[in-house]
Amino acid sequence: MTMRELAKLCNVSVSTVSKAFCEADDVSNETKELIFKIAKEQGCFGKYYKGKYYKKIIAVICPELVSEYYTIFIEELGKLIEANDGISVISYYNFDMGKKCELIEYFASYLKVDGIIVIGTVNELKKGYDVPIVSISSSSNNFADSVGTDTEWAMRKAINTLIDYGHKKIAYIGEPLTVTKMEIFEAIIKETDSLSYTVIQSEHRFEEAGINGVKQLLKENGDYTAIICAYDRIAFGAIKELKTRGFKVPEDISVIGIDNICSSEFTETSLTSIDTKPSDICTLAWDLLCKKLKNKYFRINQSIVVKPQLIIRESIANLR
């Protein structure tokens, strides 16, 4: 459809149509809305529109898409953005810090999106960025306003709960991307002299890390009665391997996961897990971004920390 034909359908001049698509101030909002509505119906809106897209475009940059934990954030943020008349653009960096920086620059400098939410820490930004950025991260090493969960509180709660249940030999199973959790586990557990512990970092990920971790643990013959896993899918694998080898969960060995993904409640032995409150984190991150969208100079200059919650289910019990 030509612009002249569109102008005729809208009962305005060709000049008015042209100005509307350029977001000119001398065309009323009512006239613009009419022109845009008819242009979309005729399938030529994208052909003529020269201004900034009429909805806010928010880029969400996440570590990966294969983990249920991160898809929770993507889904929650998507709902919030859409409910506020925006559109989310999803991209991932596969835990590659260089790629993450590249994506931030791409969305900020070239696509010129309205805002960016990064799931992960943000390195020092190049000067000249005026796109509002919010990080979802519990790390203090961050160059953007951030919202995250209190990982230390979560690990301390898991350890103290097992102590209350009578456990004194506690193992940790993680993988290469959960080193921070491992370090927090060691630091907390060393505060109590009466505890024995071991740390296993599998070279695998997800359920395979739990299976591999239990195999390594049983080789040590440490007679451990409880295991804390870096996240729930590792715990699923650990429980599977324990049962395969004739152990009962939780009668012989108690298991705790972290993240409280949806399937944790519905496994054969429902998993005790730390709920890191992703929905609350996303709401706070979006509220913070909205403030920055209204005022690009707005900063909180700190990290907002959300307190997690331990959800006790069938996978832990008092030491027999």
C-alpha positions as CSV (number, residue, x, y, z in Angstrom):
1,M,0.0,0.0,0.0
2,T,1.3,3.4,-0.9
3,M,1.3,6.3,1.6
4,R,-1.2,8.2,-0.6
5,E,-3.6,5.2,-0.4
6,L,-3.1,5.0,3.4
7,A,-3.8,8.8,3.7
8,K,-7.0,8.3,1.8
9,L,-8.2,5.5,4.1
10,C,-7.4,7.7,7.1
11,N,-9.0,10.8,5.6
12,V,-5.9,12.9,6.1
13,S,-3.2,14.4,3.9
14,V,-0.1,12.5,2.8
15,S,1.9,15.1,4.6
16,T,0.1,14.3,7.9
17,V,0.7,10.5,7.4
18,S,4.4,11.2,6.8
19,K,4.7,13.4,9.9
20,A,2.8,10.9,12.0
21,F,5.3,8.1,11.1
22,C,8.1,10.4,12.1
23,E,6.5,11.1,15.4
24,A,6.2,14.9,14.6
25,D,4.8,17.0,17.5
26,D,2.4,18.9,15.2
27,V,0.3,15.8,14.7
28,S,-2.1,15.0,17.5
29,N,-1.9,11.7,19.4
30,E,-5.5,10.9,18.3
31,T,-4.5,11.3,14.6
32,K,-1.4,9.3,15.1
33,E,-3.3,6.4,16.8
34,L,-5.8,6.4,13.9
35,I,-3.1,6.3,11.3
36,F,-1.1,3.6,13.1
37,K,-4.2,1.5,13.7
38,I,-5.1,1.5,10.0
39,A,-1.5,1.0,8.9
40,K,-1.3,-2.1,11.1
41,E,-4.5,-3.4,9.7
42,Q,-3.2,-2.9,6.2
43,G,0.2,-4.5,7.1
44,C,2.3,-1.5,6.2
45,F,3.1,0.0,9.7
46,G,6.7,-1.3,9.7
47,K,7.2,-0.1,6.2
48,Y,6.6,3.6,7.0
49,Y,7.2,4.0,10.7
50,K,10.4,6.1,11.3
51,G,10.2,6.9,14.9
52,K,11.1,4.8,18.0
53,Y,9.0,1.8,18.5
54,Y,5.8,2.7,20.3
55,K,6.3,0.1,23.1
56,K,9.3,0.0,25.4
57,I,11.9,-2.6,24.4
58,I,13.6,-4.2,27.4
59,A,16.6,-6.6,26.8
60,V,16.9,-9.5,29.3
61,I,20.4,-11.0,29.2
62,C,20.7,-14.3,31.1
63,P,23.4,-16.9,31.6
64,E,21.7,-19.8,29.8
65,L,18.3,-21.1,28.6
66,V,18.6,-24.8,29.6
67,S,18.2,-24.3,33.3
68,E,14.7,-24.1,34.8
69,Y,16.0,-21.7,37.4
70,Y,16.8,-19.0,34.8
71,T,13.7,-19.6,32.8
72,I,11.7,-18.7,35.9
73,F,13.3,-15.3,35.8
74,I,12.7,-14.9,32.0
75,E,9.1,-15.8,32.4
76,E,8.5,-13.5,35.5
77,L,10.3,-10.6,33.8
78,G,8.4,-11.2,30.6
79,K,5.1,-11.0,32.4
80,L,6.1,-7.7,34.2
81,I,7.4,-6.1,31.0
82,E,4.3,-7.1,28.9
83,A,1.9,-6.0,31.7
84,N,3.5,-2.5,31.5
85,D,3.1,-2.3,27.7
86,G,6.6,-3.4,26.9
87,I,8.3,-6.1,24.8
88,S,11.1,-8.3,26.1
89,V,14.1,-9.4,24.0
90,I,15.9,-12.4,25.4
91,S,19.5,-13.2,24.9
92,Y,22.0,-15.4,26.7
93,Y,25.8,-15.4,27.2
94,N,26.4,-19.1,28.3
95,F,28.4,-17.9,31.3
96,D,30.9,-16.2,29.0
97,M,31.8,-12.9,30.6
98,G,33.2,-11.4,27.4
99,K,30.0,-12.2,25.5
100,K,27.9,-10.7,28.3
101,C,29.8,-7.4,27.9
102,E,29.4,-7.6,24.2
103,L,25.6,-8.1,24.5
104,I,25.2,-5.2,26.9
105,E,27.1,-3.0,24.4
106,Y,25.1,-4.3,21.4
107,F,21.7,-3.6,23.1
108,A,22.8,-0.3,24.6
109,S,24.7,1.2,21.7
110,Y,23.3,-0.4,18.5
111,L,19.8,-1.5,19.1
112,K,19.3,1.3,21.6
113,V,16.7,-0.5,23.7
114,D,14.9,1.4,26.4
115,G,16.3,-0.7,29.3
116,I,18.4,-3.8,30.1
117,I,18.1,-6.4,32.8
118,V,21.2,-8.6,33.3
119,I,20.9,-11.8,35.2
120,G,24.5,-11.9,36.6
121,T,27.0,-9.3,37.6
122,V,27.8,-6.3,35.4
123,N,31.4,-5.3,34.8
124,E,32.4,-1.7,34.6
125,L,30.5,-0.1,31.8
126,K,32.0,2.0,29.0
127,K,31.4,5.7,29.4
128,G,28.5,7.2,27.4
129,Y,25.9,4.5,28.1
130,D,22.6,6.2,28.9
131,V,20.4,3.1,28.8
132,P,19.1,2.1,32.2
133,I,20.7,-1.1,33.4
134,V,19.7,-3.3,36.4
135,S,21.5,-6.4,37.5
136,I,20.0,-9.5,39.2
137,S,22.9,-10.6,41.2
138,S,23.8,-11.2,44.9
139,S,27.4,-10.2,44.2
140,S,28.7,-6.9,45.6
141,N,31.2,-6.7,42.8
142,N,28.8,-5.0,40.5
143,F,28.8,-1.8,38.5
144,A,25.1,-1.5,38.2
145,D,22.2,-1.2,40.6
146,S,21.3,-4.8,41.5
147,V,18.7,-7.0,43.2
148,G,19.6,-10.5,44.5
149,T,19.2,-13.2,47.0
150,D,21.2,-13.6,50.3
151,T,23.2,-16.7,49.4
152,E,25.1,-16.7,52.7
153,W,21.8,-16.7,54.7
154,A,20.5,-19.6,52.5
155,M,23.5,-21.7,53.1
156,R,23.6,-21.0,56.8
157,K,19.9,-21.9,57.1
158,A,20.5,-25.2,55.4
159,I,23.5,-26.1,57.6
160,N,21.8,-25.0,60.8
161,T,18.7,-27.0,60.0
162,L,20.7,-30.1,59.5
163,I,22.6,-29.5,62.7
164,D,19.2,-29.1,64.5
165,Y,18.2,-32.5,63.0
166,G,21.3,-34.0,64.7
167,H,23.6,-34.2,61.6
168,K,27.3,-33.7,62.2
169,K,28.8,-35.1,59.0
170,I,27.7,-32.9,56.1
171,A,28.8,-33.0,52.5
172,Y,28.5,-30.4,49.7
173,I,28.1,-31.3,46.0
174,G,28.6,-28.7,43.4
175,E,29.9,-28.1,39.9
176,P,32.3,-25.7,38.2
177,L,29.8,-22.8,38.0
178,T,28.9,-23.0,41.7
179,V,32.3,-22.2,43.3
180,T,30.9,-19.2,45.2
181,K,28.4,-21.4,47.0
182,M,31.1,-23.9,47.8
183,E,33.2,-21.2,49.4
184,I,30.3,-19.9,51.4
185,F,29.5,-23.5,52.6
186,E,33.1,-24.0,53.7
187,A,33.4,-20.7,55.5
188,I,30.2,-21.3,57.5
189,I,30.8,-24.9,58.4
190,K,34.3,-24.1,59.6
191,E,32.7,-21.9,62.3
192,T,31.5,-25.0,64.1
193,D,34.4,-27.3,65.4
194,S,32.1,-30.3,66.0
195,L,31.2,-30.8,62.4
196,S,32.9,-33.0,59.8
197,Y,32.5,-32.0,56.2
198,T,33.7,-32.6,52.7
199,V,33.3,-30.7,49.5
200,I,32.9,-32.4,46.1
201,Q,33.0,-30.4,42.9
202,S,31.9,-32.6,40.0
203,E,33.1,-31.9,36.5
204,H,29.5,-32.5,35.3
205,R,26.4,-30.3,35.6
206,F,22.8,-30.8,36.6
207,E,21.6,-34.4,37.6
208,E,24.8,-35.9,36.3
209,A,26.8,-33.8,38.8
210,G,24.7,-35.2,41.6
211,I,25.2,-38.8,40.4
212,N,28.9,-38.3,40.0
213,G,29.1,-36.4,43.3
214,V,27.5,-39.3,45.3
215,K,29.9,-41.8,43.7
216,Q,32.9,-39.7,44.8
217,L,31.4,-39.2,48.3
218,L,30.9,-43.0,48.8
219,K,34.5,-43.6,47.8
220,E,35.6,-41.5,50.7
221,N,33.9,-43.8,53.3
222,G,33.2,-40.7,55.4
223,D,29.9,-42.0,56.6
224,Y,28.2,-38.7,55.8
225,T,24.5,-38.4,56.9
226,A,23.5,-35.3,55.0
227,I,24.2,-33.6,51.7
228,I,23.7,-30.0,50.6
229,C,23.6,-29.6,46.8
230,A,24.4,-26.4,45.0
231,Y,21.0,-26.5,43.2
232,D,18.0,-28.7,42.9
233,R,18.8,-30.6,39.8
234,I,22.1,-31.8,41.4
235,A,20.0,-32.9,44.4
236,F,17.7,-35.0,42.1
237,G,20.7,-36.8,40.7
238,A,22.2,-37.3,44.2
239,I,19.0,-38.9,45.5
240,K,18.7,-41.1,42.4
241,E,22.2,-42.4,42.9
242,L,21.8,-42.9,46.6
243,K,18.6,-45.0,46.1
244,T,20.3,-47.0,43.3
245,R,23.0,-47.9,45.8
246,G,20.5,-49.0,48.4
247,F,20.4,-45.9,50.6
248,K,17.1,-44.5,51.8
249,V,16.4,-40.8,51.7
250,P,16.0,-39.4,54.3
251,E,16.3,-42.3,56.7
252,D,20.0,-42.9,55.8
253,I,21.0,-39.6,54.2
254,S,19.2,-36.3,54.2
255,V,19.4,-34.1,51.1
256,I,18.8,-30.3,50.6
257,G,18.8,-28.4,47.4
258,I,18.8,-24.8,46.5
259,D,16.4,-22.8,44.2
260,N,13.1,-24.6,44.9
261,I,12.3,-25.1,41.2
262,C,8.7,-26.3,40.4
263,S,9.6,-30.0,40.1
264,S,11.2,-30.1,43.6
265,E,7.8,-30.6,45.2
266,F,6.7,-33.4,42.9
267,T,9.6,-35.8,42.9
268,E,9.2,-39.3,44.4
269,T,10.9,-38.0,47.6
270,S,9.9,-34.3,47.6
271,L,13.0,-32.2,48.0
272,T,13.7,-29.9,50.8
273,S,15.0,-26.7,49.2
274,I,15.9,-23.1,49.6
275,D,13.4,-20.8,47.9
276,T,15.4,-17.9,46.6
277,K,12.3,-15.9,45.8
278,P,12.8,-15.3,42.0
279,S,9.4,-13.7,41.7
280,D,10.1,-11.1,44.4
281,I,13.5,-10.4,42.9
282,C,12.1,-9.8,39.5
283,T,9.4,-7.5,40.8
284,L,12.0,-5.4,42.7
285,A,14.3,-5.4,39.6
286,W,11.5,-4.2,37.4
287,D,10.4,-1.5,39.8
288,L,14.0,-0.3,40.0
289,L,14.3,-0.3,36.2
290,C,11.1,1.7,35.9
291,K,12.5,4.4,38.2
292,K,15.6,4.5,36.0
293,L,13.4,4.7,32.9
294,K,11.7,7.8,34.3
295,N,14.9,9.3,35.5
296,K,18.1,8.1,33.8
297,Y,20.2,9.7,36.7
298,F,18.4,7.6,39.3
299,R,20.7,5.2,41.2
300,I,20.3,3.4,44.5
301,N,24.1,2.8,44.6
302,Q,23.6,-0.5,46.5
303,S,22.4,-4.0,46.1
304,I,18.8,-4.9,47.3
305,V,19.0,-8.3,49.0
306,V,16.0,-10.6,49.2
307,K,15.9,-13.1,52.1
308,P,15.3,-16.6,50.9
309,Q,13.1,-19.3,52.7
310,L,13.8,-22.9,53.5
311,I,11.0,-25.2,52.3
312,I,11.1,-28.4,54.4
313,R,9.8,-31.5,52.6
314,E,10.4,-35.2,52.7
315,S,14.2,-35.4,51.9
316,I,15.5,-34.5,55.3
317,A,14.9,-36.2,58.7
318,N,16.3,-36.4,62.2
319,L,19.5,-38.4,62.5
320,R,18.7,-41.9,63.6
